[in-house]
Amino acid sequence: MRGADITQESLFVMKRTIDYIPAGHPLIAIREILNQALRELDSMFESIYEERGRYSVPPEWLLRGLVLQALYGIRSERLLCEQLGYNMLYRWFVGLGMEDAAWDHSTYTQNRDRLIEHEVIKALFGQVMKQAKDADLLSAEHFSVDGTLVRAWVSHKSFVPKDGSPTDKGGSKSNPEVDFKRQKRSNDTHESTTDADARLFAKSSKAGAIPAYIGHVLMENRNKLAVDTRLTLASGTAEREAALAMLEALPGKSRKTLGADKNYDTEDFVADCREINVTPHVAQNTYEYDTKTGKRAKRESNIDARTTRQGGYAVSQVIRKMIETLFGDAKQYRQKPQKRRHGNTCFQI
C-alpha cells in the first residue's frame, strides 16, 4: 500500500543528538580522544577567561568546531556555524543539544586572539600527543620531515612597492585592475598591504610564485603520527631550518634517523644533522647539468654509500612518503581556492 505524502511532526520528540549518530562512526573515537585532551586543559581555560561578565561560548565547543572544519574541509567559519544549525553529526560532536542554538561565526573572530595569545591549539596538540605516547604509539628513533606551501589569504594585487611608488591601477576603487606585465616584483622590493609577512614564493621553477607561508611537519615513522609542526616565512632555506629546530626539540639524546626528500640534500643540512646525533636518510639529489663552458657535469650527493648501504635507509625512503597524507587536507581544500563569480567580480573562497 502506498504511503501518504504528508509531513506531520509530533508535538514532543524524545530524542538526543547521539541517537542520530551511526554506531562505529569514526568521529566517536576522535571525540573521545579530543575530550580527554580538553579535560586536561580545564585549568588553562579558567585562567584565560574573566571571572565576571556574560557566559561565553565554551572554548571546548569552539575547538571541537575547528577540528570539524579541518576534518571535513569546511572552507569557512561562517559555513561551519551554518551547518551547526541543521547537521546533527556536527551538533553532537561540538556539544550542542537538540534545543541549543548554534553560535554566530563572529564568535571565532572575537576569540581568535585569545586562543592564539595563550597558545591553546599548541597545548591541545601536546595533550593529544601525550595520549599517543602513553599508549606507546610513538617512535623515539625514526622520523620523517617535509614542508608544503600554505597559501596566504592575500591577493597579488595587494603587493605594492615598498618605496611607495604608484602602481598602474584601473577600474573600480573596490576591485582595481592591476597590470603586472613587464613589472619585476620580488620580496625585497614589494610587500603585501594586507599581510606584511606573506612572501611571494614557488617551490618549483615550473610554477608561478604565490603569496604564501611554508608549513612543516615532523612525523614519527612507527604509526605515521605528526609529533611537531611549524609555520614559517617562505624562503628557500625555511624547510631545512625548521627541520633542524624540530629535531633539536625532540626529547632524548639517543641517535635518531630522519627521512627526507631531495630538497634536504645539502652539505650544511647533512652536517648539522650529524652534529646533533641524527643520521640523515635523505634522498640523493644527483643530476647532470651543462656548465658555463658547455661541458656536462654531475651534481654529487652529500649522502654517500656509508648511509645508503644500510637497510634502514631504504625503509626510511619508503615511509617518508607517507607524510604526504598529513598534508592531504591542506592540499585538497586549502591550496586550490574555489572561485565564485558575481557580476564582473571574481571572489576567492
N, C-alpha and C positions, 0 to 999 in steps of 0.2 A: 504494500500500500504506500502510495506517495505521501511524504510528509508535507505539511503546510509551510509555506514560506512566510512565517510570522515571527517577528522578534518580540519576545515578551520576557522582560527581565524580572527577577524576583525582588521583592522589597528588601529582603535581608539576604546577604551572601556570607556564608560561614566558611571562608577560605583565606589562606595566608599566601604570601608570595612564594614561599617554599613549595607549596602544593603545585605550582606551575613549572617547577624545575625537574627535568628528567633525571631519574636515578642514574648515577655514574657520569654525569656531565663533568667535563674537565674543570670547570670553574669551581666546583665544590672543593676539590683538593687544593686549588690555588687559593681559594678564600680562607681555608684553614691555615695555610702557611702564612698568608698575609695578616690574618687576625692575630696569630701568635706573635708576629713581629710588632704589630701595632700595640699590643698589650704591654710589650717591653718598653715602648716609648711613652707610656702614660705620664710619667713624671716630667718628661720633656714638654709634652703638650700643656701640662698645667703651668709650667714656667713661662711659656711664651704668650699666654693669654691673660688679660687683666682680670682681677677678681670682681670688679664691678662692671655694670653695663648690661646690655642685652645679651642673651644667649646667642652664640654664633652657630653657624652650621658646623657640626663636629668635624675636626680635621681628619678623623678617620674616614668619614664619608667622602671628603674631597680627595683624599689619597686613593681610596678604592676607585673613585671615578677616573683618576688619572691612569691607574692600572688598566681599567677597561678601555680607555682611549688608546693605549699602546697596544693592547692585545687584539683589538678589533679594527685598528686603523681608522678610528673616528677622527675626521680631519680637523675638527674644531671643538672647543668647549661649548660653544653655542649649540652645536648639533648634539653633543653628549647630553646636555641638560634637556634638550627637546625630547630625546629618546628616553630619558629617565621618566618622562611623563606617561609613557604607554608601554615600554618594554619591561615585562615582568622579570625577565632574567637579570637585566641591569638593575632594576629596583631592588631585587633581593640581594644582589652582590654588594651594592653600596650600603645597604642597611635601611632603605626606605620601606615603611609599612604600606598596607593597602590604601590607607587614608591619608598618608603623608604627601604633601606637595613637593615636587622637585624644586630645588633651589635655582635661582637665576644665574645665568652664565657669568654675570658681573662679579659674583662671589669669588670666582677664581682670580679675577683681576685685583680684588681688594685683599686677598690673602696671599697672593704670589710672593710679594716682597717679604712677608713674614716667614714663609716656608723657605725661601732662599737664604734669608739672613741667618736663620738658625740651622741651616743645612739639614733640613728634615728628610729630604729624599736620600741624602747620603747616609743618614742614620738608619733609615728604613732598609736600604740596601745592605748595610752592615748587619742588621738583625737577621735578614734572610740568609746571608752568608754564614752567620753563626749557626743557624739551624742545619745548614748543609755540612758544616764542619762537625757538629755534634753527631750527625748521622754517618760520619766517616765517608762522605761523598767527594771530598776534595783531595786532589793530589798535591803533595808538597814538594814534588821534584820536577815535574814535567809540565811545561806551559807553552802556549802559542800566543802570538800577538799580531794585530793588524789594525789598520785605520781606514776610515771612509770619509768622504766628503759629507758634511751636513750643511745643506743649503740654508743660507741666511734669509730671513723674511724681509729682504730689501730688493729693489729693482735696479737694473743697470742705470736707469735714469737718475737715481739718487747719487751716483758717483760724479762728483764735481771737482774741479781743480782746487787743490789746497791753497793756492796763492790768491784765490778769489776771482780769477779772470772769468769773464762771462762765457756761458756755453750757448751753442746755437740751438735755440728753442723756438718752437712754433706751436700753433694750435691753442687749445684752451689752457687756462691757468691751472685748473684742477687736474688735467691729464695732458701735460705738454708733450709735444713731439720733439725728440732729441736726435740729431743727426750725428752718428758716431763714425761715419765713413772718413777715412784718411786722418783719423784722430788717434794718436798714440796715447794709451792710458795705462798706468801702472799704479801699484800701491804706493810708490814713492811720490807720485805727483797728484793722485786722486784719492778722494775719501768719500764715503757714503754720508749723506746728511741725516739719515735715519738710523744708522747703526755704524758708528765710527770704528768698531772692532772688526767688522766684516772685511774680508780680503778677497780680491779677485784672484781666483786660483783654478788650475786644471791639473788633474792627476795624470793626464795623458796628453801628449803633443798633438793627438788627433782630435781632441775635444776642445771646445771653446771654454774660456775662463768664465766662471760664475761667482757671484758673491757667496762666500762660504766660510765655514769653520771646518776643523777636522776632528772627528770623534775617534777615540782609541779604545780598544778592548783587550784586556789580558785574560786569556782563557786557560783553565787547567785542563789537562788532557784526559783525565780518567773519565769524567762524566760530561765533559764539554760545558762546564759552567763558567760564567764570567766571574772573575774574582776581583777585577778592578776596571774602572772606566775613567776616561778623562775627555775633556773637550778643550781644544786649544785653538789659537790663531792658526790660520792656514799658512804653511810655508813648506819649502822643500825638505827641511830637516825636522819638522814637527813630529813625524811618526817615530823616528829613532829617538828623539829626545824624550818623548812621552813614554816610550817603551822602557828606557833606562830608569826613568822616575818610578814607574810602576814596579819594575823588578827590585829596585832598592827598597821599596816599601813593603815587600814580602817579608813575613817573619821567618826567622831561622837563618843560619849561616851555611847550611849544607849545600852541596853542589846541586845545581838545577840545570835543566836543558830548556832551550827556547826555540820553538819552530817559528819561522817567518818566511815571507816571500822575498823575491829578488831585490826589492827596494831597500832591504836591510843589509845587503851585501856590500858594505863599505868598510874601509880599513879602520876608521875611528870607531864605528859601532862594534865591530867584532872584537877589537882590542878592549873597549870599555866593558863589554860583556865578560870577557875572561878575567878582567881585573876584579869584578865583583863576584867571581866564582860561578859564572853562568856559561855553559857550553852552548855556543850559538849554532843551532841546527837550521841555518839559513839557506834558502835555495841559492844555488850558484848562478850568478849573473855573468855569463860569458857570451860574448858575441864578437863578430868580426866587423871592422869598420875601415873606411878609407882615411888615410892620413892626409895632411895638407900637401905632402909631396906626391900623392897619388898612389902610394903603396897600401897594401892590405895589412892590417894589424889586428891582433886579437886582444880583447879585454879579458884579463885574468881575474879569476875569483879570489876573494880573500878567505874562502873556505877550501882547505886542501884535503888530501886523501886521509890525513890523520883523523879528520872528523867524518868524512863521507863513507869510509870503510866500516864504520861502526853500524851494527844493526839498528840501534836506536835512532840513527839519523834518518833512515828510510821510513821508520814508523812515524817520526815527527813530521815528515813531509806529507804523509797521508792524512794524519789527524789535523794538522794546522788548517787544512781547507775547510774543516767543519766550523771554523769561526765565522764563515760567511753566513751560517744560519742565524747567528746572533745579530747580524746586520740586516736580516731579511725584512723586518718591519720597516726600517728606515728606507731601504732601497725600494720597497714596493709601494709604500704610502707617502713617504716624505720627500723623496728625491725627484718625483715627477709630478709637479703640481698640475692638477686638472685646471681647465680653463672654462669659464662660462662667459658667454658674450651677451651683453645687454646694450642694445643700440649699436653705437660705434665704439663702445668701450669694452676692453677685454680685461677681466679680473682674474687674478690667480687666487685659488683657494686651497 
